[in-house]
Structures are given as structure tokens and as C-alpha cells.
Amino acid sequence: MNDTAFWDSRRNRIRTRKGGWRIGRGISVHGHSLLGDLVGSHGFFDVLYLEVTGRLPDPRLAQWIEASFLCLAFPDPRIWCNQIGALAGSSRIPPTVGISAGVMASESTLYGPGSTRAAHDFLVSAQAALDAGASLETFIAGCTRPGGRVRAPGFSRPIAQGDDRVDALRDLGHELGFRDGAYLRLAADIDTRLCARGDAGMNMLGYLAAFLLDHGDIKIEDGERIYALAVNAGVHACYAEANTEAAGAFLPLSCEDIEYRGHAAREIPEGWPS
């Protein structure tokens, strides 16, 4: 903005529409009393959704989002973000710093919460192509790279083929009364066609993006904010385990583990200062 009046109105002032703490009068969150209305009546994911979007979710949606967080709570130190948490615990870095570093590493362009937008945009683009009269085969062909692999965010997974978390979340969604909408049907169709080609099938992130497009009424920006810390339980686990063991015991290195590519060993010149 080039209007200096706008910036002048912000000088030395903190403005918020979210709410805040009025000393002696309580804490408000989008018109709700945090201590009077929310504590004891709503769960963490209700309040997280409220804080991000400005509205309370359908309780079923909050339960489903919580379940999706659980599906990302792998206590496996081989996973890249968890490994950082484990290294931090082993190095005796304070937990807030170490766990935050692990969560930050999940901001990946290929996998994890960092690729949420890519999965969302892929499905939206596919639906737009269909709405414009193109076939799904034509859309997929347009996403095919040299060598025959399809660039399809939300439909690949490192190491493993398939994703059993999709079945778990689908089953829960149906138990809660959610039915597959246009984007979930589209995602299933893409999954079938990619698997028939020998490409990787839908992963949890692809299912998550399709589900929220159908049921959540959540803008992509809000989805990214809600899922920003989705891997934290797994990072917590790996930090805690490594932190209780001997310092430096997680993936220690010996000198022979290091491949040195510098100058070869040299004789010290005569008269070199000791």
C-alpha cells in the first residue's frame, strides 16, 4: 500500500480482530470467552480452528482434524523432521528449540505439511480442467514428465507404495457421517488411473486436501495454518527418547565415518612455529 495514512494509523499501535486479554475482564477469542465459554466445553482442535478461521467448527470436523494429526504422529527417528528432534534431544538443546527445529523441517516442497498447497492446487486444477470440458486423461497427460512419471502432489510417497492412513481417515469420516464429495470422488478417480499406469497412488495429504475441499469450507491459507504443527507429536517423541539417553548417543560419528576430500596430509615445514 502506498497510502501513508494507513501506515501512520498503525504506528505505535497493535491492532487485532482476534480478541485478546483485558486485564481483570478475561480473554476473548472471536467473541467467545476463553475461560468462560471454551475451557471445559470445547477441545483443543475446536479452539485451534476458531483461532485460525474465526468460527467454531462442526464438532465432527474437529474430531476428524484431530484424527488426521494423529496420523502424522509417527514416533520414528528415521523420518527427517523427527531425526532433527532426536539430534536436538541428544545434543541437550532445550525442548522448545529442538522440537521447533524439527517442525520447521516439515516445511518441505515434496512431503509433509509443507506440500499442502501443492496437493490442494493440483486437485483444484484438475477439477477446473474437467469443468472446462477436458478429460481426466488429458489433464494427467499434461502433468506427465519426461520419462513417463506424473507430477501429482498428494499422489506419491517416499519408500512405501500406498497409504493405509487414507483408509483409516475415510472410515472415520464415514462413521462421523461425512460423505464423499466432488473432490474426494475426483481424488479417487485420479488414484485409480495413476495406479493403473504403475504410478504411486494417493497419499494422506492428497486425501486430506480433497476432504477439506469437500467438507471443511477452509481456505487453503487456513488449512496451511491449522496443519503447521501437525508433525509435532512425532518430533516430541523422538526428542524425548534421545534426551533421556547419553548425550551424543544418537547417530554418533567416528573419524573414519567422515569422507575427507581436502588436501592430502603434508609435512610440516622446518622452522614452522610450534
KEVEX-880187 format. One record per residue: residue in one letter; z, x negated, y of N, C-alpha, C, O in turn. Coordinates in steps of 0.1 Angstrom, whole numbers. Example, Ala and Ser with C-alpha at 12.3 -4.5 7.8 and 13.67 -1.06 7.14 Angstrom:
# KEVEX-880187
rest	nz	nx	ny	caz	cax	cay	cz	cx	cy	oz	ox	oy
a	78	-132	-57	78	-123	-45	78	-132	-33	85	-142	-33
s	71	-128	-22	71	-137	-11	79	-129	0	80	-134	11
//
This chain:
# KEVEX-880187
rest	nz	nx	ny	caz	cax	cay	cz	cx	cy	oz	ox	oy
m	0	-8	-12	0	0	0	0	-9	13	7	-19	13
n	-8	-5	22	-9	-12	35	-1	-6	46	0	-11	57
d	5	6	43	13	13	53	26	6	54	35	7	46
t	28	-1	65	41	-8	67	53	1	68	64	-3	65
a	51	14	72	62	23	73	68	26	60	80	27	58
f	60	26	49	65	28	36	74	16	32	85	18	27
w	70	4	34	78	-8	31	90	-9	39	101	-13	35
d	89	-5	52	101	-6	61	111	4	56	123	2	58
s	107	16	51	116	26	46	124	21	34	134	27	30
r	119	11	27	125	5	15	134	-7	18	142	-11	10
r	133	-12	30	141	-24	33	156	-21	33	160	-12	39
n	163	-30	26	178	-28	25	183	-15	19	194	-11	22
r	174	-8	12	178	4	5	173	4	-9	163	-1	-12
i	182	9	-18	178	11	-32	177	26	-34	186	34	-32
r	165	30	-38	162	44	-40	160	47	-55	154	39	-62
t	164	58	-59	162	62	-73	162	78	-74	169	85	-67
r	153	82	-83	153	97	-87	160	99	-100	161	111	-104
k	164	89	-106	170	90	-120	184	96	-119	188	103	-129
g	192	92	-109	206	96	-109	214	85	-104	210	78	-95
g	226	83	-110	234	72	-105	249	75	-106	253	86	-111
w	257	66	-102	271	67	-102	277	70	-88	275	62	-79
r	283	81	-87	290	84	-75	305	82	-77	311	89	-85
i	310	72	-71	324	68	-74	334	79	-71	334	86	-61
g	341	82	-82	350	93	-82	344	107	-84	352	117	-86
r	331	108	-86	324	120	-88	316	121	-100	310	131	-104
g	316	110	-108	309	109	-121	295	103	-120	291	98	-110
i	288	103	-131	275	97	-133	265	108	-136	267	116	-146
s	254	108	-129	244	119	-131	231	112	-137	228	101	-134
v	225	119	-146	212	115	-152	202	126	-152	203	136	-159
h	193	125	-142	183	136	-141	190	150	-140	185	159	-147
g	200	151	-132	207	164	-130	217	167	-141	224	177	-139
h	219	159	-151	229	161	-161	241	152	-159	239	140	-154
s	253	157	-161	265	148	-160	265	140	-173	266	145	-184
l	265	127	-172	265	118	-183	278	120	-192	277	122	-204
l	289	121	-185	302	122	-192	305	137	-195	312	139	-205
g	301	146	-187	305	160	-189	295	167	-197	299	176	-205
d	282	164	-196	272	172	-204	266	165	-216	263	171	-226
l	265	151	-215	257	144	-226	266	138	-236	264	139	-248
v	277	131	-232	286	124	-241	292	134	-250	299	143	-246
g	291	132	-263	297	141	-273	288	153	-277	290	159	-287
s	277	156	-269	268	167	-271	254	163	-275	247	170	-281
h	251	150	-271	237	145	-274	238	131	-279	248	124	-277
g	228	127	-287	228	114	-293	221	104	-284	216	108	-273
f	222	92	-288	216	81	-280	201	83	-277	197	81	-266
f	194	88	-287	179	89	-285	176	101	-277	165	101	-270
d	184	111	-276	183	122	-266	184	116	-252	175	118	-243
v	194	108	-250	196	102	-237	186	92	-233	182	91	-222
l	182	84	-243	171	74	-240	159	81	-236	152	77	-226
y	155	92	-243	143	99	-239	145	105	-225	135	105	-217
l	157	111	-222	159	116	-209	158	106	-198	152	108	-188
e	164	94	-201	164	84	-191	150	79	-187	147	76	-176
v	142	79	-198	128	74	-196	119	84	-190	111	82	-180
t	119	96	-195	109	107	-192	114	116	-181	106	123	-174
g	128	118	-180	133	127	-170	136	141	-176	140	150	-169
r	134	142	-190	137	155	-196	143	153	-210	140	143	-216
l	151	162	-214	156	161	-228	146	165	-238	138	174	-236
p	146	158	-249	135	161	-259	140	173	-268	152	176	-269
d	130	179	-275	133	187	-287	142	179	-296	139	168	-300
p	154	184	-301	162	177	-309	155	171	-322	159	161	-327
r	145	179	-327	138	174	-338	130	161	-335	129	152	-343
l	125	161	-323	117	149	-319	126	137	-317	123	126	-321
a	138	139	-311	148	128	-310	151	123	-324	153	110	-326
q	153	132	-334	157	127	-347	145	119	-353	147	109	-360
w	133	124	-351	121	117	-356	120	103	-350	117	93	-357
i	122	102	-337	121	89	-330	132	79	-335	129	68	-337
e	144	85	-337	154	76	-343	150	71	-357	152	59	-360
a	144	79	-365	139	75	-378	129	64	-377	128	55	-385
s	120	66	-367	109	56	-365	115	42	-361	110	32	-365
f	126	42	-354	133	30	-351	139	24	-363	138	11	-365
l	145	32	-372	150	27	-385	139	20	-393	141	11	-400
c	127	26	-392	116	20	-400	111	6	-395	104	-1	-401
l	117	2	-383	114	-11	-378	126	-20	-379	125	-31	-373
a	136	-16	-386	148	-24	-386	149	-32	-399	158	-32	-407
f	139	-41	-401	138	-50	-412	148	-62	-410	146	-69	-401
p	158	-63	-419	167	-75	-418	161	-87	-425	167	-93	-433
d	148	-91	-421	141	-101	-429	138	-113	-419	130	-111	-410
p	145	-124	-421	143	-135	-411	129	-142	-412	126	-151	-404
r	120	-137	-421	107	-143	-421	98	-137	-410	88	-142	-406
i	102	-125	-406	94	-118	-395	96	-125	-382	107	-129	-379
w	85	-127	-375	85	-136	-364	96	-134	-353	103	-143	-349
c	98	-121	-350	108	-118	-339	122	-120	-345	131	-125	-338
n	124	-117	-358	137	-119	-364	140	-133	-366	152	-138	-365
q	130	-141	-368	132	-156	-370	137	-162	-357	145	-171	-358
i	133	-157	-346	138	-162	-333	153	-159	-332	161	-167	-327
g	156	-146	-336	170	-142	-336	179	-151	-345	190	-155	-341
a	173	-154	-357	181	-162	-366	183	-177	-360	193	-182	-361
l	172	-182	-355	173	-195	-349	183	-196	-337	190	-205	-336
a	183	-185	-330	193	-184	-319	207	-183	-324	216	-190	-319
g	209	-175	-335	223	-175	-340	227	-188	-346	239	-192	-345
s	218	-195	-353	221	-208	-359	223	-218	-348	231	-228	-351
s	217	-216	-337	219	-226	-326	231	-223	-317	234	-230	-307
r	238	-212	-321	250	-208	-313	247	-203	-299	256	-204	-290
i	235	-198	-297	232	-192	-285	239	-178	-284	240	-171	-294
p	244	-174	-272	251	-161	-271	242	-150	-276	230	-150	-274
p	248	-140	-282	241	-129	-289	231	-121	-279	220	-118	-283
t	236	-119	-267	227	-112	-258	214	-119	-255	203	-114	-254
v	216	-133	-253	204	-141	-250	195	-142	-263	183	-141	-262
g	201	-145	-274	194	-147	-286	186	-135	-291	175	-136	-295
i	193	-124	-291	187	-111	-296	176	-107	-286	166	-101	-290
s	179	-109	-273	168	-105	-263	156	-114	-265	145	-109	-264
a	158	-126	-268	146	-135	-271	138	-130	-283	126	-130	-282
g	145	-126	-293	138	-120	-305	130	-108	-301	119	-106	-306
v	137	-99	-294	130	-86	-290	118	-90	-281	107	-83	-282
m	119	-99	-272	108	-103	-263	96	-108	-272	84	-106	-268
a	99	-114	-283	88	-119	-291	80	-108	-298	69	-110	-303
s	85	-96	-298	78	-84	-304	67	-79	-295	59	-71	-299
e	66	-85	-283	56	-81	-273	43	-88	-277	38	-97	-270
s	37	-84	-289	26	-91	-295	13	-82	-292	14	-70	-290
t	2	-89	-292	-11	-81	-290	-16	-76	-303	-26	-68	-303
l	-11	-81	-314	-17	-77	-327	-7	-67	-335	-12	-58	-341
y	6	-70	-335	15	-63	-343	28	-60	-335	31	-67	-326
g	35	-50	-340	48	-47	-334	46	-38	-322	35	-34	-318
p	58	-35	-315	58	-26	-303	48	-30	-292	43	-22	-285
g	46	-43	-291	37	-48	-281	22	-43	-282	15	-43	-272
s	19	-38	-294	5	-33	-296	4	-18	-295	-6	-12	-299
t	15	-12	-290	15	3	-289	3	8	-281	-3	18	-286
r	1	2	-270	-10	7	-261	-24	6	-268	-32	15	-267
a	-26	-5	-275	-39	-7	-282	-41	4	-292	-52	9	-293
a	-31	8	-300	-32	18	-310	-35	32	-303	-43	39	-308
h	-28	34	-293	-30	47	-285	-44	48	-280	-51	58	-282
d	-49	37	-273	-62	37	-267	-73	38	-278	-83	45	-275
f	-71	32	-289	-81	33	-300	-83	48	-304	-94	53	-306
l	-72	55	-306	-73	69	-311	-78	78	-300	-86	87	-302
v	-74	75	-287	-80	83	-276	-95	81	-275	-102	90	-272
s	-99	68	-276	-113	65	-275	-121	72	-287	-132	77	-285
a	-115	72	-299	-122	78	-310	-123	93	-308	-134	99	-310
q	-113	100	-303	-113	114	-300	-123	117	-289	-131	127	-290
a	-124	109	-279	-133	111	-268	-148	110	-273	-156	117	-269
a	-150	100	-282	-164	99	-288	-168	111	-296	-179	115	-295
l	-158	116	-303	-161	128	-311	-163	140	-302	-173	148	-304
d	-155	141	-291	-157	152	-282	-171	152	-275	-176	162	-271
a	-176	139	-274	-189	137	-267	-201	139	-277	-212	138	-273
g	-198	142	-289	-208	145	-299	-212	134	-309	-220	136	-317
a	-205	123	-307	-208	112	-317	-201	115	-330	-191	122	-331
s	-205	108	-340	-199	109	-353	-188	98	-355	-189	88	-347
l	-179	101	-364	-169	90	-366	-175	78	-371	-170	67	-368
e	-185	79	-380	-192	67	-385	-198	59	-374	-197	46	-374
t	-204	65	-364	-210	58	-352	-199	51	-344	-201	40	-340
f	-188	58	-342	-177	52	-335	-172	39	-342	-170	29	-336
i	-169	41	-355	-164	29	-363	-174	18	-363	-170	6	-362
a	-187	21	-364	-197	11	-363	-197	3	-350	-199	-9	-350
g	-194	10	-339	-193	4	-326	-181	-5	-325	-180	-14	-316
c	-171	-4	-334	-159	-12	-334	-159	-23	-344	-150	-31	-346
t	-171	-25	-351	-172	-35	-361	-176	-48	-356	-185	-49	-348
r	-168	-58	-360	-171	-72	-355	-181	-79	-364	-184	-74	-375
p	-186	-90	-359	-195	-98	-368	-187	-102	-381	-176	-106	-380
g	-193	-100	-392	-186	-102	-405	-182	-89	-411	-178	-90	-423
g	-183	-78	-404	-180	-65	-410	-166	-60	-408	-164	-48	-412
r	-157	-67	-403	-144	-62	-401	-143	-53	-388	-150	-56	-378
v	-135	-42	-390	-134	-33	-379	-122	-36	-370	-111	-38	-375
r	-124	-36	-357	-113	-38	-348	-107	-24	-346	-112	-16	-338
a	-96	-21	-353	-90	-8	-352	-75	-10	-351	-68	-10	-361
p	-69	-11	-339	-55	-13	-337	-48	0	-343	-52	11	-341
g	-37	-3	-351	-30	7	-358	-35	9	-372	-30	18	-379
f	-44	1	-376	-50	3	-389	-52	-11	-396	-62	-14	-402
s	-41	-19	-395	-41	-32	-402	-27	-36	-402	-18	-31	-395
r	-24	-46	-411	-10	-50	-413	-11	-65	-418	-19	-67	-428
p	-2	-74	-413	-2	-87	-419	3	-87	-433	13	-81	-436
i	-3	-95	-441	1	-98	-455	-1	-86	-464	-9	-87	-474
a	5	-74	-461	5	-63	-471	-6	-54	-468	-11	-53	-457
q	-10	-46	-478	-20	-35	-477	-12	-22	-478	-4	-21	-486
g	-16	-13	-469	-9	0	-469	5	-1	-462	9	-12	-459
d	11	10	-460	23	10	-452	32	22	-457	29	34	-453
d	42	20	-465	50	31	-471	58	38	-460	63	49	-462
r	60	32	-448	67	38	-438	60	51	-432	66	60	-428
v	46	50	-434	39	62	-429	42	74	-438	44	85	-432
d	43	72	-451	47	84	-459	61	89	-456	63	101	-456
a	70	79	-453	84	83	-450	84	92	-437	91	102	-436
l	77	87	-427	77	94	-414	70	107	-415	73	117	-409
r	59	108	-423	51	120	-425	60	130	-432	61	142	-428
d	67	126	-442	76	135	-450	87	141	-441	90	153	-441
l	93	132	-433	103	137	-424	98	146	-413	104	156	-411
g	86	143	-408	80	152	-398	78	166	-403	81	176	-397
h	73	166	-416	71	180	-422	84	187	-425	85	199	-423
e	94	179	-429	107	186	-431	113	191	-418	120	202	-418
l	110	185	-407	115	190	-394	107	201	-388	110	207	-378
g	96	204	-395	87	215	-390	75	211	-382	68	219	-377
f	73	198	-381	61	193	-374	49	194	-383	50	191	-395
r	38	198	-377	25	199	-385	15	189	-379	15	187	-367
d	6	185	-387	-4	175	-382	-13	181	-372	-19	192	-375
g	-14	175	-360	-23	180	-350	-36	172	-350	-39	166	-360
a	-44	174	-340	-57	168	-339	-57	153	-341	-66	147	-348
y	-48	146	-335	-47	131	-336	-43	126	-350	-48	116	-354
l	-33	133	-356	-29	129	-369	-40	132	-379	-42	124	-388
r	-48	143	-377	-59	145	-386	-70	135	-384	-76	130	-394
l	-72	131	-372	-82	121	-368	-78	107	-375	-86	100	-381
a	-65	104	-373	-60	91	-379	-62	91	-394	-65	81	-400
a	-59	102	-400	-60	103	-415	-75	101	-419	-78	95	-429
d	-84	107	-411	-98	106	-414	-103	91	-412	-110	86	-421
i	-98	85	-402	-102	70	-400	-96	62	-411	-103	53	-416
d	-84	65	-415	-77	58	-426	-86	59	-439	-88	49	-446
t	-90	71	-442	-98	73	-454	-111	65	-454	-115	59	-463
r	-118	65	-442	-131	58	-441	-129	43	-441	-137	36	-447
l	-119	38	-435	-116	24	-435	-113	19	-449	-118	8	-453
c	-104	26	-456	-101	22	-469	-113	22	-478	-114	14	-487
a	-122	32	-476	-134	33	-485	-143	21	-482	-150	16	-491
r	-142	15	-470	-150	3	-467	-144	-10	-472	-150	-20	-472
g	-131	-9	-476	-124	-21	-480	-116	-27	-469	-110	-38	-471
d	-115	-20	-457	-107	-25	-446	-93	-20	-448	-90	-12	-457
a	-84	-25	-439	-70	-22	-440	-68	-7	-436	-75	-2	-427
g	-58	0	-442	-55	13	-438	-45	15	-427	-42	5	-421
m	-42	27	-424	-33	30	-413	-19	23	-415	-13	24	-425
n	-14	18	-404	0	12	-404	9	22	-397	5	32	-391
m	22	18	-396	32	27	-390	28	29	-375	30	40	-370
l	24	19	-369	21	20	-354	10	30	-352	10	38	-342
g	-1	30	-360	-11	40	-359	-7	54	-361	-10	63	-354
y	2	56	-371	8	69	-373	17	73	-362	16	85	-357
l	25	64	-357	34	67	-346	26	71	-333	29	81	-327
a	15	64	-330	7	67	-319	1	81	-320	1	89	-311
a	-4	84	-332	-10	97	-335	0	108	-334	-3	119	-328
f	12	106	-340	22	116	-339	27	120	-325	28	131	-322
l	29	109	-317	34	112	-304	23	118	-295	26	126	-286
l	10	115	-298	-1	121	-290	-1	136	-294	-5	144	-285
d	2	140	-306	2	154	-310	14	161	-306	13	173	-302
h	26	155	-307	38	163	-307	48	159	-295	57	167	-292
g	46	147	-290	57	142	-281	55	146	-266	65	146	-259
d	43	149	-262	40	151	-248	45	139	-240	51	140	-229
i	43	127	-246	48	115	-240	36	107	-235	26	104	-242
k	36	103	-222	26	94	-217	27	80	-223	38	77	-228
i	16	73	-224	16	60	-231	27	51	-224	33	43	-231
e	28	52	-211	37	43	-204	52	46	-209	60	37	-211
d	55	59	-210	68	63	-215	70	59	-229	81	54	-233
g	60	60	-238	61	55	-252	64	40	-253	72	36	-261
e	57	32	-244	60	18	-244	74	15	-240	81	6	-245
r	79	23	-231	93	21	-226	103	25	-236	113	18	-239
i	101	36	-243	110	41	-253	111	31	-265	122	29	-270
y	100	25	-269	99	16	-280	101	2	-277	99	-7	-285
a	105	-1	-264	106	-15	-260	115	-23	-269	113	-35	-271
l	126	-17	-273	137	-24	-281	137	-20	-296	147	-22	-303
a	125	-15	-301	125	-9	-314	129	-19	-325	133	-14	-336
v	127	-32	-323	129	-41	-334	143	-47	-334	147	-55	-342
n	152	-42	-324	164	-49	-322	174	-50	-334	181	-59	-335
a	174	-39	-342	184	-39	-353	181	-50	-363	190	-57	-368
g	168	-53	-366	165	-64	-375	168	-77	-369	173	-86	-376
v	166	-79	-356	169	-91	-349	184	-93	-349	189	-104	-351
h	192	-82	-346	206	-83	-347	211	-88	-361	220	-97	-362
a	205	-82	-371	209	-86	-385	207	-101	-387	216	-108	-393
c	196	-106	-384	192	-120	-387	200	-129	-378	204	-140	-382
y	203	-125	-365	211	-133	-357	225	-134	-363	231	-145	-363
a	231	-122	-367	245	-122	-372	246	-131	-384	256	-138	-385
e	237	-130	-393	238	-138	-406	238	-153	-403	246	-160	-407
a	228	-157	-394	226	-171	-391	238	-176	-383	242	-188	-385
n	244	-167	-375	255	-172	-367	268	-174	-374	277	-181	-370
t	269	-168	-387	281	-169	-395	280	-181	-404	290	-185	-410
e	268	-187	-405	267	-199	-413	269	-212	-405	271	-211	-393
a	267	-223	-412	269	-236	-405	259	-237	-394	247	-233	-395
a	263	-243	-382	254	-244	-371	242	-253	-375	243	-263	-381
g	230	-248	-372	218	-255	-375	213	-254	-389	204	-260	-393
a	219	-245	-397	216	-243	-411	203	-235	-414	198	-235	-425
f	198	-228	-404	186	-220	-405	174	-229	-403	172	-233	-391
l	166	-231	-413	154	-239	-412	156	-253	-406	149	-256	-396
p	166	-261	-411	167	-274	-405	155	-283	-409	149	-281	-419
l	152	-293	-401	141	-302	-403	146	-316	-406	156	-321	-400
s	140	-323	-415	142	-337	-417	131	-345	-410	121	-339	-407
c	134	-357	-408	123	-366	-401	110	-365	-409	99	-365	-402
e	110	-365	-422	98	-365	-429	90	-352	-429	79	-351	-433
d	97	-341	-424	90	-328	-422	81	-328	-410	73	-320	-408
i	83	-339	-401	75	-339	-388	63	-348	-390	64	-359	-394
e	51	-342	-387	39	-349	-388	36	-356	-374	33	-350	-365
y	38	-369	-374	37	-377	-362	22	-381	-360	16	-387	-369
r	17	-378	-348	3	-382	-346	1	-390	-333	-9	-391	-327
g	12	-397	-329	12	-405	-318	7	-419	-322	0	-421	-332
h	11	-429	-313	7	-443	-315	14	-448	-328	25	-444	-331
a	7	-457	-335	13	-464	-346	25	-473	-342	26	-476	-330
a	34	-476	-351	45	-485	-348	40	-498	-343	30	-504	-348
r	47	-504	-332	42	-516	-326	54	-526	-326	66	-522	-325
e	51	-538	-326	61	-549	-324	66	-549	-310	58	-547	-301
i	79	-551	-309	84	-553	-295	81	-566	-290	83	-576	-296
p	75	-567	-278	71	-580	-272	83	-589	-270	94	-585	-267
e	80	-602	-272	91	-612	-270	95	-611	-255	87	-610	-246
g	108	-612	-254	114	-612	-240	116	-598	-234	120	-596	-223
w	112	-588	-242	114	-574	-237	129	-571	-235	137	-575	-243
p	132	-565	-224	147	-563	-221	153	-555	-232	148	-546	-237
s	165	-559	-236	173	-553	-246	179	-540	-241	185	-533	-248
//
